[in-house]
Amino acid sequence: MAYLTLAEAAKIGNGTELDKAIIEIYSGSSPLLAAMQYKNIMGNALKYTREANYPGVGFRGVGEAYVASNGVLNPLTESLAIAGGDLDVDKFTLDTEGQQVRGEHVRMKATALALSITNKIINGDNQSDPREFDGLKVRTVGAQLIKAGTTASGDALSLYILDTAIDQTLNPTHIICNKAMARRFSQAARNTAVGGHITFGMDDMGKRVMAYNGLPLLVIDLDNDGVAILPFTEAAESGSDVACSIYVVSMGGQGLIGLQKGTINVRDLGELETQPVMRTRVEWYVGMAVYNGRAVTRVKHIKDAAIIA
């Protein structure tokens, strides 16, 4: 089955021109959302299985039989969340300043939604708020959770630890980090003793893209409330809130994918009876799934310091 990014889906979808324009604004507001591939599902949830253990194999002699065994598949269910919002523009503003004002408000709402969903992909916690889906932070456990070190106040990211995380990720495609860590990668690129595998290129939009060992860095910044999505406020080994994390992910049909029921929808609800305002609703039925337990690896306990070899 083909999995498409939002921009690719908009080109071949049946949405209105407004819907397609909103999708372009939306995906352009977040490198993470632009890179993710999405699966359209039927209903309000996706049921799937994840490999746990492989079946046993062995050797046999002539006339002997194999010992039958089966692998273990764990059934999982991912539910869609309802994300979006309403926006109202006063009729007076529209009559005196023009319809373009409404379009600008719709653009801002789409951008806010994009930043909010980006935050939930990292920090979503269904236990804290059952209306949202679980993000990468709560999904990475066991061998997929690696420490940058054991220093009480956090450790500088080493390329050895990053290589370990890459090796621990099945078919890695991207590295997710914050702006401060992206600057540290740029700094390391200028140090030939450290950053020989850090390269720079351009994406399809003409924006600079940095990569480590061929894996593009998806740099995320603030959410819709202006709060850092990957801040240096995570607990370090000592419990002090001075560290951050980065994630190595495998995007695609056998790894991390987005889920949706249709694409982002923009509806003009017209003038309200109770107020002289024109209301627009932006809404998206969205979720995410991790098809393989090794599709995401998190490196935590990283302090804001120069990257080391």
Helices and strands as residue ranges (DSSP letters): E 4-5, H 6-12, H 17-28, H 31-35, E 37-40, E 45-53, E 72-79, E 81-90, H 91-97, H 100-123, H 136-139, G 142-144, E 145-147, H 159-168, E 174-178, H 179-189, E 198-202, E 208-212, E 215-220, E 234-235, E 241-249, E 256-260, E 265-271, E 277-290, E 296-302
